[in-house]
Amino acid sequence: MSSIDKEFFLKYPEPIYEGGIQAMDMIIFEKRTVRRE
């Protein structure tokens, strides 16, 4: 997990629900890759 953008989805004009739970914060993941030559 790289960071969390608090209340990101609360700025949308309509609420977003996933599995009956309202989306509020955006969780940002980061994956580092290894370049093979």
C-alpha positions as CSV (number, residue, x, y, z in Angstrom):
1,M,0.0,0.0,0.0
2,S,1.4,3.3,-1.1
3,S,-1.0,5.9,0.2
4,I,-4.7,6.7,1.1
5,D,-6.6,9.6,-0.4
6,K,-9.2,10.2,2.4
7,E,-12.8,11.0,1.4
8,F,-11.9,10.7,-2.3
9,F,-15.2,9.1,-3.4
10,L,-17.3,11.5,-1.2
11,K,-16.6,14.2,-3.8
12,Y,-18.5,12.2,-6.5
13,P,-22.0,13.5,-7.3
14,E,-23.6,10.1,-6.6
15,P,-22.5,7.7,-3.8
16,I,-20.7,4.6,-4.9
17,Y,-21.5,1.3,-3.1
18,E,-19.6,-2.0,-3.3
19,G,-21.1,-5.0,-1.5
20,G,-23.5,-2.7,0.4
21,I,-20.6,-0.5,1.7
22,Q,-20.1,3.1,0.6
23,A,-16.8,3.8,-1.0
24,M,-15.1,6.7,0.8
25,D,-11.3,6.5,0.7
26,M,-9.1,5.6,-2.3
27,I,-6.3,3.2,-1.3
28,I,-3.4,3.4,-3.7
29,F,-1.1,0.4,-4.2
30,E,2.3,0.4,-5.8
31,K,4.1,-2.5,-7.3
32,R,7.7,-2.3,-8.2
33,T,8.9,-4.4,-11.1
34,V,12.4,-5.7,-11.9
35,R,13.7,-5.1,-15.4
36,R,15.5,-8.1,-16.8
37,E,18.0,-7.7,-19.5
